[in-house]
Amino acid sequence: QVQVVESGGGLVQPGGSLRLSCVVSGTLYRIITMAWYRQAPGKQRELVASVTGGGTQNYADSVKGRFSISRDNGKNTMYLQMNSLEPEDTAVYYCNADTVNGRTYWGQGTQVTVSS
């Protein structure tokens, strides 16, 4: 059984920082791409950032220059460093992992709230 667990969310003031973590555990094929998605109330889930096993990164325009994604392939772990947070970043953040055999796994999400 595969588990995807996010952590690091919380309440932060505008301009503040948070670091999200995601750990994928269990029996699974090699992970190709890991990504962070987010979903705000009343909105569709959107891609925030992704990173391949080779380290190629991709960011949504809205977070470029503020967020940084990284991963530890050996530990099936991924991080999202979020700086200069804005109220518009408020959402539930989800971890996603795609494996070489075509499976995709999702975490339960972690709430990020940016408010003064």
Secondary structure as UniProt FT lines:
FT   STRAND          3..7
FT   STRAND          10..12
FT   TURN            14..15
FT   STRAND          18..25
FT   STRAND          31..39
FT   TURN            41..42
FT   STRAND          46..52
FT   TURN            53..54
FT   STRAND          57..59
FT   HELIX           61..63
FT   TURN            64..66
FT   STRAND          67..72
FT   HELIX           73..75
FT   STRAND          77..82
FT   HELIX           87..89
FT   STRAND          91..99
FT   TURN            100..101
FT   STRAND          104..106
FT   STRAND          110..114
//
